[in-house]
Amino acid sequence: MVDVSSPSASGAKTPVILKISPMAHLAVGFFTLGLLTLVLAQPVWFAPLLVLPVIASAAIFRYRTVADRDTVTARTMLSSRTVPWTDVDGIRFDRRSWALARRNDGSEFRLPAVTFSTLPALTAATDGRVPNPYD
């Protein structure tokens, strides 16, 4: 788990937006082509499956984490949660690819698109509240 420490005197003003790469829509396109083989074989039964690529593209567009010096916002498919960094005790990584932020009360919430490789960008935006593991 990465501890969230107090910031230094100089603050970063611009927030960082961490989101899923738009190249993921290419995978959705190939998935849609595969579904079309089923839909064209039996349109009555399989046409409703075409809603799956639409949902996947909406998730790619919607999922993101926005962090600045004072707050972090985790946006999921149906909700958005903004938490001040003072309420975040630390960040940890489990077997899934995205980070989990642990709050002071012990609860956790997922930070979409925050991976170990994006921590330096998060460090810069939070003015050191999230330490850079590569230093």
N, CA, C and O atoms as a GROMACS GRO file, in nm:
protein
  540
    1MET      N    1   0.084  -0.116   0.000
    1MET     CA    2   0.000   0.000   0.000
    1MET      C    3   0.089   0.123   0.000
    1MET      O    4   0.190   0.128   0.070
    2VAL      N    5   0.052   0.222  -0.077
    2VAL     CA    6   0.123   0.348  -0.085
    2VAL      C    7   0.058   0.443   0.013
    2VAL      O    8  -0.063   0.467   0.004
    3ASP      N    9   0.135   0.499   0.108
    3ASP     CA   10   0.080   0.593   0.204
    3ASP      C   11   0.064   0.729   0.139
    3ASP      O   12   0.146   0.772   0.058
    4VAL      N   13  -0.043   0.796   0.176
    4VAL     CA   14  -0.068   0.930   0.127
    4VAL      C   15  -0.017   1.026   0.232
    4VAL      O   16  -0.070   1.030   0.343
    5SER      N   17   0.084   1.103   0.199
    5SER     CA   18   0.147   1.194   0.295
    5SER      C   19   0.096   1.336   0.274
    5SER      O   20   0.018   1.362   0.182
    6SER      N   21   0.138   1.425   0.359
    6SER     CA   22   0.096   1.564   0.348
    6SER      C   23   0.173   1.632   0.235
    6SER      O   24   0.286   1.594   0.206
    7PRO      N   25   0.113   1.732   0.172
    7PRO     CA   26   0.176   1.797   0.058
    7PRO      C   27   0.282   1.896   0.102
    7PRO      O   28   0.291   1.934   0.218
    8SER      N   29   0.362   1.937   0.005
    8SER     CA   30   0.462   2.040   0.030
    8SER      C   31   0.397   2.178   0.017
    8SER      O   32   0.277   2.188  -0.009
    9ALA      N   33   0.474   2.282   0.035
    9ALA     CA   34   0.419   2.418   0.035
    9ALA      C   35   0.372   2.462  -0.103
    9ALA      O   36   0.269   2.530  -0.113
   10SER      N   37   0.444   2.425  -0.210
   10SER     CA   38   0.401   2.467  -0.343
   10SER      C   39   0.301   2.368  -0.399
   10SER      O   40   0.328   2.247  -0.400
   11GLY      N   41   0.187   2.416  -0.445
   11GLY     CA   42   0.081   2.327  -0.489
   11GLY      C   43   0.066   2.324  -0.639
   11GLY      O   44   0.084   2.425  -0.707
   12ALA      N   45   0.034   2.206  -0.692
   12ALA     CA   46   0.003   2.192  -0.833
   12ALA      C   47  -0.141   2.235  -0.854
   12ALA      O   48  -0.230   2.191  -0.781
   13LYS      N   49  -0.166   2.320  -0.952
   13LYS     CA   50  -0.298   2.376  -0.973
   13LYS      C   51  -0.380   2.298  -1.075
   13LYS      O   52  -0.503   2.299  -1.068
   14THR      N   53  -0.316   2.231  -1.169
   14THR     CA   54  -0.391   2.164  -1.274
   14THR      C   55  -0.420   2.020  -1.234
   14THR      O   56  -0.331   1.949  -1.188
   15PRO      N   57  -0.546   1.979  -1.250
   15PRO     CA   58  -0.578   1.840  -1.218
   15PRO      C   59  -0.528   1.745  -1.327
   15PRO      O   60  -0.507   1.785  -1.442
   16VAL      N   61  -0.510   1.621  -1.289
   16VAL     CA   62  -0.473   1.519  -1.385
   16VAL      C   63  -0.596   1.430  -1.406
   16VAL      O   64  -0.666   1.395  -1.311
   17ILE      N   65  -0.621   1.395  -1.532
   17ILE     CA   66  -0.733   1.308  -1.566
   17ILE      C   67  -0.676   1.178  -1.617
   17ILE      O   68  -0.609   1.174  -1.720
   18LEU      N   69  -0.704   1.070  -1.544
   18LEU     CA   70  -0.658   0.937  -1.582
   18LEU      C   71  -0.779   0.860  -1.633
   18LEU      O   72  -0.876   0.838  -1.560
   19LYS      N   73  -0.773   0.818  -1.759
   19LYS     CA   74  -0.886   0.748  -1.818
   19LYS      C   75  -0.837   0.633  -1.904
   19LYS      O   76  -0.718   0.621  -1.933
   20ILE      N   77  -0.932   0.550  -1.944
   20ILE     CA   78  -0.901   0.435  -2.030
   20ILE      C   79  -0.864   0.488  -2.168
   20ILE      O   80  -0.924   0.583  -2.217
   21SER      N   81  -0.765   0.426  -2.230
   21SER     CA   82  -0.720   0.468  -2.362
   21SER      C   83  -0.833   0.456  -2.464
   21SER      O   84  -0.905   0.356  -2.464
   22PRO      N   85  -0.848   0.555  -2.550
   22PRO     CA   86  -0.950   0.546  -2.655
   22PRO      C   87  -0.925   0.430  -2.752
   22PRO      O   88  -1.015   0.390  -2.826
   23MET      N   89  -0.804   0.377  -2.752
   23MET     CA   90  -0.775   0.262  -2.839
   23MET      C   91  -0.857   0.140  -2.799
   23MET      O   92  -0.870   0.046  -2.877
   24ALA      N   93  -0.912   0.140  -2.679
   24ALA     CA   94  -0.997   0.028  -2.636
   24ALA      C   95  -1.124   0.018  -2.721
   24ALA      O   96  -1.184  -0.089  -2.730
   25HIS      N   97  -1.163   0.128  -2.784
   25HIS     CA   98  -1.280   0.122  -2.874
   25HIS      C   99  -1.251   0.031  -2.994
   25HIS      O  100  -1.344  -0.024  -3.052
   26LEU      N  101  -1.126   0.015  -3.030
   26LEU     CA  102  -1.089  -0.076  -3.138
   26LEU      C  103  -1.126  -0.220  -3.101
   26LEU      O  104  -1.178  -0.294  -3.184
   27ALA      N  105  -1.100  -0.258  -2.976
   27ALA     CA  106  -1.138  -0.392  -2.929
   27ALA      C  107  -1.288  -0.409  -2.930
   27ALA      O  108  -1.339  -0.517  -2.961
   28VAL      N  109  -1.360  -0.303  -2.896
   28VAL     CA  110  -1.506  -0.308  -2.900
   28VAL      C  111  -1.554  -0.328  -3.043
   28VAL      O  112  -1.652  -0.399  -3.068
   29GLY      N  113  -1.486  -0.265  -3.137
   29GLY     CA  114  -1.522  -0.284  -3.278
   29GLY      C  115  -1.505  -0.428  -3.323
   29GLY      O  116  -1.592  -0.482  -3.392
   30PHE      N  117  -1.395  -0.491  -3.284
   30PHE     CA  118  -1.374  -0.632  -3.319
   30PHE      C  119  -1.476  -0.722  -3.249
   30PHE      O  120  -1.523  -0.820  -3.307
   31PHE      N  121  -1.510  -0.687  -3.125
   31PHE     CA  122  -1.613  -0.763  -3.053
   31PHE      C  123  -1.747  -0.751  -3.126
   31PHE      O  124  -1.822  -0.849  -3.135
   32THR      N  125  -1.778  -0.633  -3.178
   32THR     CA  126  -1.902  -0.612  -3.252
   32THR      C  127  -1.904  -0.695  -3.380
   32THR      O  128  -2.007  -0.753  -3.415
   33LEU      N  129  -1.791  -0.700  -3.449
   33LEU     CA  130  -1.784  -0.783  -3.570
   33LEU      C  131  -1.809  -0.930  -3.538
   33LEU      O  132  -1.877  -1.000  -3.614
   34GLY      N  133  -1.755  -0.976  -3.427
   34GLY     CA  134  -1.780  -1.115  -3.385
   34GLY      C  135  -1.926  -1.138  -3.352
   34GLY      O  136  -1.982  -1.242  -3.385
   35LEU      N  137  -1.988  -1.041  -3.286
   35LEU     CA  138  -2.130  -1.055  -3.254
   35LEU      C  139  -2.218  -1.055  -3.378
   35LEU      O  140  -2.324  -1.118  -3.382
   36LEU      N  141  -2.173  -0.983  -3.480
   36LEU     CA  142  -2.255  -0.978  -3.602
   36LEU      C  143  -2.271  -1.114  -3.666
   36LEU      O  144  -2.372  -1.137  -3.734
   37THR      N  145  -2.177  -1.204  -3.649
   37THR     CA  146  -2.194  -1.339  -3.705
   37THR      C  147  -2.313  -1.409  -3.640
   37THR      O  148  -2.388  -1.479  -3.708
   38LEU      N  149  -2.330  -1.389  -3.509
   38LEU     CA  150  -2.447  -1.447  -3.442
   38LEU      C  151  -2.576  -1.376  -3.482
   38LEU      O  152  -2.678  -1.440  -3.508
   39VAL      N  153  -2.570  -1.244  -3.488
   39VAL     CA  154  -2.690  -1.166  -3.519
   39VAL      C  155  -2.738  -1.196  -3.660
   39VAL      O  156  -2.859  -1.209  -3.682
   40LEU      N  157  -2.647  -1.207  -3.754
   40LEU     CA  158  -2.689  -1.236  -3.891
   40LEU      C  159  -2.738  -1.379  -3.907
   40LEU      O  160  -2.814  -1.408  -3.999
   41ALA      N  161  -2.695  -1.470  -3.820
   41ALA     CA  162  -2.741  -1.609  -3.827
   41ALA      C  163  -2.884  -1.622  -3.775
   41ALA      O  164  -2.967  -1.688  -3.836
   42GLN      N  165  -2.912  -1.558  -3.661
   42GLN     CA  166  -3.045  -1.562  -3.600
   42GLN      C  167  -3.080  -1.423  -3.545
   42GLN      O  168  -3.066  -1.401  -3.425
   43PRO      N  169  -3.124  -1.331  -3.629
   43PRO     CA  170  -3.146  -1.194  -3.584
   43PRO      C  171  -3.249  -1.180  -3.471
   43PRO      O  172  -3.234  -1.096  -3.383
   44VAL      N  173  -3.350  -1.263  -3.474
   44VAL     CA  174  -3.454  -1.251  -3.371
   44VAL      C  175  -3.399  -1.282  -3.233
   44VAL      O  176  -3.434  -1.216  -3.135
   45TRP      N  177  -3.313  -1.382  -3.225
   45TRP     CA  178  -3.261  -1.424  -3.095
   45TRP      C  179  -3.140  -1.344  -3.048
   45TRP      O  180  -3.126  -1.317  -2.928
   46PHE      N  181  -3.053  -1.306  -3.139
   46PHE     CA  182  -2.925  -1.249  -3.099
   46PHE      C  183  -2.911  -1.098  -3.119
   46PHE      O  184  -2.811  -1.041  -3.076
   47ALA      N  185  -3.007  -1.032  -3.180
   47ALA     CA  186  -3.000  -0.887  -3.201
   47ALA      C  187  -2.987  -0.809  -3.070
   47ALA      O  188  -2.916  -0.708  -3.067
   48PRO      N  189  -3.052  -0.851  -2.961
   48PRO     CA  190  -3.035  -0.776  -2.835
   48PRO      C  191  -2.891  -0.776  -2.782
   48PRO      O  192  -2.856  -0.693  -2.699
   49LEU      N  193  -2.807  -0.870  -2.829
   49LEU     CA  194  -2.668  -0.872  -2.785
   49LEU      C  195  -2.589  -0.751  -2.834
   49LEU      O  196  -2.482  -0.721  -2.781
   50LEU      N  197  -2.641  -0.681  -2.935
   50LEU     CA  198  -2.571  -0.564  -2.986
   50LEU      C  199  -2.568  -0.448  -2.887
   50LEU      O  200  -2.500  -0.349  -2.910
   51VAL      N  201  -2.641  -0.459  -2.779
   51VAL     CA  202  -2.634  -0.357  -2.675
   51VAL      C  203  -2.503  -0.369  -2.596
   51VAL      O  204  -2.460  -0.270  -2.536
   52LEU      N  205  -2.440  -0.485  -2.595
   52LEU     CA  206  -2.315  -0.505  -2.520
   52LEU      C  207  -2.201  -0.416  -2.570
   52LEU      O  208  -2.133  -0.356  -2.486
   53PRO      N  209  -2.176  -0.404  -2.700
   53PRO     CA  210  -2.071  -0.312  -2.743
   53PRO      C  211  -2.102  -0.165  -2.710
   53PRO      O  212  -2.010  -0.087  -2.683
   54VAL      N  213  -2.229  -0.128  -2.711
   54VAL     CA  214  -2.266   0.009  -2.675
   54VAL      C  215  -2.233   0.034  -2.528
   54VAL      O  216  -2.180   0.140  -2.494
   55ILE      N  217  -2.264  -0.061  -2.442
   55ILE     CA  218  -2.232  -0.048  -2.299
   55ILE      C  219  -2.081  -0.044  -2.278
   55ILE      O  220  -2.032   0.035  -2.197
   56ALA      N  221  -2.008  -0.127  -2.350
   56ALA     CA  222  -1.862  -0.128  -2.336
   56ALA      C  223  -1.801   0.005  -2.380
   56ALA      O  224  -1.710   0.055  -2.314
   57SER      N  225  -1.849   0.062  -2.488
   57SER     CA  226  -1.797   0.192  -2.533
   57SER      C  227  -1.834   0.302  -2.435
   57SER      O  228  -1.754   0.393  -2.410
   58ALA      N  229  -1.952   0.296  -2.380
   58ALA     CA  230  -1.992   0.395  -2.279
   58ALA      C  231  -1.904   0.385  -2.155
   58ALA      O  232  -1.869   0.487  -2.096
   59ALA      N  233  -1.869   0.264  -2.116
   59ALA     CA  234  -1.781   0.245  -2.000
   59ALA      C  235  -1.641   0.300  -2.029
   59ALA      O  236  -1.581   0.363  -1.942
   60ILE      N  237  -1.590   0.277  -2.148
   60ILE     CA  238  -1.459   0.329  -2.184
   60ILE      C  239  -1.460   0.482  -2.178
   60ILE      O  240  -1.364   0.543  -2.132
   61PHE      N  241  -1.568   0.542  -2.224
   61PHE     CA  242  -1.578   0.688  -2.222
   61PHE      C  243  -1.599   0.742  -2.081
   61PHE      O  244  -1.546   0.849  -2.048
   62ARG      N  245  -1.673   0.672  -1.998
   62ARG     CA  246  -1.715   0.725  -1.868
   62ARG      C  247  -1.612   0.703  -1.756
   62ARG      O  248  -1.589   0.794  -1.677
   63TYR      N  249  -1.552   0.586  -1.747
   63TYR     CA  250  -1.461   0.554  -1.636
   63TYR      C  251  -1.339   0.645  -1.638
   63TYR      O  252  -1.269   0.655  -1.740
   64ARG      N  253  -1.312   0.713  -1.524
   64ARG     CA  254  -1.194   0.798  -1.513
   64ARG      C  255  -1.172   0.838  -1.368
   64ARG      O  256  -1.261   0.829  -1.284
   65THR      N  257  -1.050   0.882  -1.342
   65THR     CA  258  -1.014   0.939  -1.212
   65THR      C  259  -0.957   1.077  -1.238
   65THR      O  260  -0.868   1.095  -1.321
   66VAL      N  261  -1.010   1.175  -1.166
   66VAL     CA  262  -0.962   1.312  -1.175
   66VAL      C  263  -0.905   1.349  -1.039
   66VAL      O  264  -0.974   1.343  -0.937
   67ALA      N  265  -0.778   1.387  -1.038
   67ALA     CA  266  -0.712   1.420  -0.912
   67ALA      C  267  -0.646   1.556  -0.922
   67ALA      O  268  -0.585   1.590  -1.023
   68ASP      N  269  -0.660   1.633  -0.817
   68ASP     CA  270  -0.587   1.759  -0.805
   68ASP      C  271  -0.522   1.763  -0.667
   68ASP      O  272  -0.514   1.661  -0.599
   69ARG      N  273  -0.478   1.878  -0.628
   69ARG     CA  274  -0.404   1.889  -0.501
   69ARG      C  275  -0.491   1.856  -0.381
   69ARG      O  276  -0.441   1.802  -0.282
   70ASP      N  277  -0.620   1.887  -0.387
   70ASP     CA  278  -0.707   1.874  -0.271
   70ASP      C  279  -0.803   1.755  -0.274
   70ASP      O  280  -0.835   1.700  -0.169
   71THR      N  281  -0.849   1.715  -0.392
   71THR     CA  282  -0.951   1.611  -0.401
   71THR      C  283  -0.917   1.508  -0.507
   71THR      O  284  -0.833   1.530  -0.594
   72VAL      N  285  -0.984   1.394  -0.497
   72VAL     CA  286  -0.979   1.291  -0.599
   72VAL      C  287  -1.124   1.253  -0.631
   72VAL      O  288  -1.206   1.235  -0.541
   73THR      N  289  -1.154   1.241  -0.760
   73THR     CA  290  -1.287   1.204  -0.805
   73THR      C  291  -1.277   1.076  -0.886
   73THR      O  292  -1.205   1.069  -0.986
   74ALA      N  293  -1.350   0.974  -0.841
   74ALA     CA  294  -1.355   0.846  -0.912
   74ALA      C  295  -1.492   0.838  -0.981
   74ALA      O  296  -1.595   0.838  -0.914
   75ARG      N  297  -1.491   0.831  -1.112
   75ARG     CA  298  -1.615   0.827  -1.189
   75ARG      C  299  -1.633   0.688  -1.248
   75ARG      O  300  -1.547   0.640  -1.322
   76THR      N  301  -1.743   0.625  -1.215
   76THR     CA  302  -1.775   0.493  -1.268
   76THR      C  303  -1.890   0.505  -1.367
   76THR      O  304  -1.926   0.616  -1.407
   77MET      N  305  -1.946   0.394  -1.406
   77MET     CA  306  -2.051   0.394  -1.506
   77MET      C  307  -2.176   0.471  -1.460
   77MET      O  308  -2.234   0.546  -1.538
   78LEU      N  309  -2.215   0.451  -1.335
   78LEU     CA  310  -2.340   0.510  -1.289
   78LEU      C  311  -2.324   0.613  -1.179
   78LEU      O  312  -2.422   0.677  -1.140
   79SER      N  313  -2.204   0.631  -1.128
   79SER     CA  314  -2.188   0.724  -1.016
   79SER      C  315  -2.053   0.795  -1.023
   79SER      O  316  -1.967   0.762  -1.105
   80SER      N  317  -2.039   0.891  -0.935
   80SER     CA  318  -1.915   0.966  -0.922
   80SER      C  319  -1.895   0.996  -0.774
   80SER      O  320  -1.990   1.035  -0.706
   81ARG      N  321  -1.773   0.980  -0.726
   81ARG     CA  322  -1.742   1.002  -0.585
   81ARG      C  323  -1.621   1.095  -0.575
   81ARG      O  324  -1.514   1.065  -0.628
   82THR      N  325  -1.640   1.207  -0.505
   82THR     CA  326  -1.531   1.301  -0.481
   82THR      C  327  -1.495   1.296  -0.333
   82THR      O  328  -1.581   1.311  -0.246
   83VAL      N  329  -1.367   1.275  -0.306
   83VAL     CA  330  -1.318   1.260  -0.169
   83VAL      C  331  -1.197   1.352  -0.152
   83VAL      O  332  -1.110   1.353  -0.239
   84PRO      N  333  -1.191   1.428  -0.044
   84PRO     CA  334  -1.069   1.508  -0.021
   84PRO      C  335  -0.952   1.417   0.016
   84PRO      O  336  -0.971   1.313   0.079
   85TRP      N  337  -0.832   1.456  -0.024
   85TRP     CA  338  -0.713   1.375   0.004
   85TRP      C  339  -0.690   1.358   0.154
   85TRP      O  340  -0.626   1.262   0.196
   86THR      N  341  -0.741   1.451   0.235
   86THR     CA  342  -0.724   1.437   0.380
   86THR      C  343  -0.801   1.318   0.434
   86THR      O  344  -0.768   1.268   0.542
   87ASP      N  345  -0.904   1.272   0.362
   87ASP     CA  346  -0.981   1.154   0.404
   87ASP      C  347  -0.923   1.024   0.350
   87ASP      O  348  -0.972   0.917   0.385
   88VAL      N  349  -0.820   1.031   0.267
   88VAL     CA  350  -0.760   0.911   0.208
   88VAL      C  351  -0.637   0.873   0.290
   88VAL      O  352  -0.544   0.952   0.306
   89ASP      N  353  -0.639   0.751   0.341
   89ASP     CA  354  -0.528   0.701   0.423
   89ASP      C  355  -0.416   0.644   0.338
   89ASP      O  356  -0.299   0.654   0.375
   90GLY      N  357  -0.449   0.584   0.224
   90GLY     CA  358  -0.347   0.525   0.138
   90GLY      C  359  -0.406   0.468   0.012
   90GLY      O  360  -0.528   0.462  -0.005
   91ILE      N  361  -0.319   0.426  -0.077
   91ILE     CA  362  -0.358   0.363  -0.203
   91ILE      C  363  -0.290   0.228  -0.210
   91ILE      O  364  -0.172   0.214  -0.178
   92ARG      N  365  -0.366   0.127  -0.250
   92ARG     CA  366  -0.308  -0.007  -0.263
   92ARG      C  367  -0.351  -0.069  -0.395
   92ARG      O  368  -0.447  -0.025  -0.459
   93PHE      N  369  -0.278  -0.172  -0.433
   93PHE     CA  370  -0.308  -0.244  -0.556
   93PHE      C  371  -0.334  -0.390  -0.520
   93PHE      O  372  -0.260  -0.451  -0.443
   94ASP      N  373  -0.441  -0.444  -0.576
   94ASP     CA  374  -0.470  -0.586  -0.557
   94ASP      C  375  -0.446  -0.658  -0.690
   94ASP      O  376  -0.373  -0.606  -0.775
   95ARG      N  377  -0.505  -0.772  -0.708
   95ARG     CA  378  -0.482  -0.849  -0.831
   95ARG      C  379  -0.547  -0.786  -0.954
   95ARG      O  380  -0.511  -0.819  -1.067
   96ARG      N  381  -0.640  -0.698  -0.932
   96ARG     CA  382  -0.699  -0.627  -1.046
   96ARG      C  383  -0.604  -0.517  -1.090
   96ARG      O  384  -0.505  -0.488  -1.023
   97SER      N  385  -0.634  -0.457  -1.202
   97SER     CA  386  -0.539  -0.362  -1.258
   97SER      C  387  -0.550  -0.222  -1.198
   97SER      O  388  -0.452  -0.147  -1.203
   98TRP      N  389  -0.665  -0.184  -1.143
   98TRP     CA  390  -0.682  -0.048  -1.094
   98TRP      C  391  -0.660  -0.040  -0.944
   98TRP      O  392  -0.682  -0.137  -0.872
   99ALA      N  393  -0.618   0.077  -0.899
   99ALA     CA  394  -0.585   0.099  -0.758
   99ALA      C  395  -0.710   0.111  -0.672
   99ALA      O  396  -0.819   0.143  -0.720
  100LEU      N  397  -0.692   0.085  -0.543
  100LEU     CA  398  -0.795   0.105  -0.443
  100LEU      C  399  -0.748   0.213  -0.347
  100LEU      O  400  -0.635   0.209  -0.299
  101ALA      N  401  -0.835   0.310  -0.319
  101ALA     CA  402  -0.804   0.413  -0.221
  101ALA      C  403  -0.870   0.374  -0.090
  101ALA      O  404  -0.990   0.347  -0.086
  102ARG      N  405  -0.792   0.372   0.017
  102ARG     CA  406  -0.845   0.338   0.150
  102ARG      C  407  -0.871   0.469   0.224
  102ARG      O  408  -0.783   0.553   0.239
  103ARG      N  409  -0.995   0.482   0.271
  103ARG     CA  410  -1.033   0.601   0.347
  103ARG      C  411  -0.996   0.585   0.493
  103ARG      O  412  -0.965   0.474   0.538
  104ASN      N  413  -0.998   0.693   0.567
  104ASN     CA  414  -0.963   0.690   0.709
  104ASN      C  415  -1.057   0.603   0.791
  104ASN      O  416  -1.017   0.550   0.895
  105ASP      N  417  -1.182   0.587   0.745
  105ASP     CA  418  -1.277   0.503   0.819
  105ASP      C  419  -1.265   0.355   0.785
  105ASP      O  420  -1.341   0.273   0.838
  106GLY      N  421  -1.170   0.318   0.698
  106GLY     CA  422  -1.146   0.178   0.663
  106GLY      C  423  -1.214   0.133   0.536
  106GLY      O  424  -1.182   0.026   0.485
  107SER      N  425  -1.306   0.212   0.482
  107SER     CA  426  -1.371   0.174   0.357
  107SER      C  427  -1.276   0.199   0.240
  107SER      O  428  -1.182   0.277   0.251
  108GLU      N  429  -1.302   0.134   0.129
  108GLU     CA  430  -1.220   0.147   0.010
  108GLU      C  431  -1.307   0.176  -0.111
  108GLU      O  432  -1.424   0.137  -0.116
  109PHE      N  433  -1.249   0.244  -0.208
  109PHE     CA  434  -1.316   0.262  -0.336
  109PHE      C  435  -1.212   0.257  -0.446
  109PHE      O  436  -1.097   0.297  -0.429
  110ARG      N  437  -1.256   0.207  -0.561
  110ARG     CA  438  -1.165   0.186  -0.674
  110ARG      C  439  -1.140   0.318  -0.746
  110ARG      O  440  -1.230   0.401  -0.760
  111LEU      N  441  -1.017   0.336  -0.790
  111LEU     CA  442  -0.978   0.451  -0.870
  111LEU      C  443  -0.961   0.406  -1.015
  111LEU      O  444  -0.856   0.352  -1.051
  112PRO      N  445  -1.063   0.427  -1.098
  112PRO     CA  446  -1.055   0.380  -1.237
  112PRO      C  447  -0.936   0.439  -1.312
  112PRO      O  448  -0.907   0.558  -1.302
  113ALA      N  449  -0.868   0.355  -1.385
  113ALA     CA  450  -0.756   0.390  -1.473
  113ALA      C  451  -0.630   0.429  -1.397
  113ALA      O  452  -0.533   0.472  -1.460
  114VAL      N  453  -0.626   0.416  -1.265
  114VAL     CA  454  -0.504   0.443  -1.189
  114VAL      C  455  -0.428   0.311  -1.176
  114VAL      O  456  -0.472   0.219  -1.108
  115THR      N  457  -0.315   0.305  -1.243
  115THR     CA  458  -0.229   0.187  -1.238
  115THR      C  459  -0.096   0.227  -1.175
  115THR      O  460  -0.072   0.345  -1.148
  116PHE      N  461  -0.012   0.129  -1.153
  116PHE     CA  462   0.118   0.157  -1.093
  116PHE      C  463   0.199   0.250  -1.182
  116PHE      O  464   0.277   0.332  -1.132
  117SER      N  465   0.182   0.240  -1.313
  117SER     CA  466   0.259   0.324  -1.405
  117SER      C  467   0.207   0.467  -1.411
  117SER      O  468   0.280   0.555  -1.458
  118THR      N  469   0.085   0.494  -1.366
  118THR     CA  470   0.032   0.630  -1.368
  118THR      C  471   0.055   0.703  -1.236
  118THR      O  472   0.016   0.819  -1.223
  119LEU      N  473   0.119   0.639  -1.139
  119LEU     CA  474   0.143   0.704  -1.010
  119LEU      C  475   0.231   0.830  -1.021
  119LEU      O  476   0.207   0.925  -0.946
  120PRO      N  477   0.332   0.836  -1.109
  120PRO     CA  478   0.408   0.962  -1.120
  120PRO      C  479   0.320   1.081  -1.161
  120PRO      O  480   0.341   1.192  -1.112
  121ALA      N  481   0.224   1.061  -1.250
  121ALA     CA  482   0.133   1.169  -1.288
  121ALA      C  483   0.044   1.208  -1.170
  121ALA      O  484   0.015   1.326  -1.150
  122LEU      N  485   0.002   1.110  -1.093
  122LEU     CA  486  -0.078   1.136  -0.975
  122LEU      C  487   0.003   1.210  -0.869
  122LEU      O  488  -0.050   1.296  -0.799
  123THR      N  489   0.130   1.178  -0.858
  123THR     CA  490   0.219   1.247  -0.765
  123THR      C  491   0.231   1.394  -0.801
  123THR      O  492   0.225   1.481  -0.713
  124ALA      N  493   0.248   1.423  -0.929
  124ALA     CA  494   0.262   1.562  -0.972
  124ALA      C  495   0.134   1.642  -0.948
  124ALA      O  496   0.140   1.757  -0.905
  125ALA      N  497   0.019   1.582  -0.974
  125ALA     CA  498  -0.108   1.653  -0.958
  125ALA      C  499  -0.143   1.676  -0.812
  125ALA      O  500  -0.204   1.777  -0.777
  126THR      N  501  -0.104   1.583  -0.725
  126THR     CA  502  -0.140   1.595  -0.584
  126THR      C  503  -0.034   1.665  -0.503
  126THR      O  504  -0.046   1.676  -0.381
  127ASP      N  505   0.070   1.713  -0.568
  127ASP     CA  506   0.178   1.784  -0.501
  127ASP      C  507   0.245   1.698  -0.393
  127ASP      O  508   0.280   1.746  -0.286
  128GLY      N  509   0.263   1.570  -0.425
  128GLY     CA  510   0.336   1.482  -0.336
  128GLY      C  511   0.253   1.408  -0.234
  128GLY      O  512   0.308   1.332  -0.155
  129ARG      N  513   0.123   1.428  -0.232
  129ARG     CA  514   0.039   1.351  -0.137
  129ARG      C  515   0.048   1.202  -0.166
  129ARG      O  516   0.048   1.119  -0.075
  130VAL      N  517   0.053   1.170  -0.294
  130VAL     CA  518   0.075   1.031  -0.335
  130VAL      C  519   0.221   1.021  -0.374
  130VAL      O  520   0.262   1.086  -0.471
  131PRO      N  521   0.301   0.943  -0.303
  131PRO     CA  522   0.445   0.937  -0.335
  131PRO      C  523   0.472   0.865  -0.466
  131PRO      O  524   0.397   0.776  -0.507
  132ASN      N  525   0.579   0.906  -0.531
  132ASN     CA  526   0.621   0.845  -0.656
  132ASN      C  527   0.705   0.721  -0.624
  132ASN      O  528   0.811   0.735  -0.564
  133PRO      N  529   0.661   0.602  -0.662
  133PRO     CA  530   0.736   0.482  -0.631
  133PRO      C  531   0.864   0.468  -0.712
  133PRO      O  532   0.949   0.385  -0.679
  134TYR      N  533   0.880   0.547  -0.817
  134TYR     CA  534   0.998   0.536  -0.902
  134TYR      C  535   1.114   0.624  -0.855
  134TYR      O  536   1.223   0.616  -0.911
  135ASP      N  537   1.091   0.708  -0.754
  135ASP     CA  538   1.200   0.792  -0.701
  135ASP      C  539   1.288   0.714  -0.608
  135ASP      O  540   1.384   0.769  -0.554
   0.00000   0.00000   0.00000
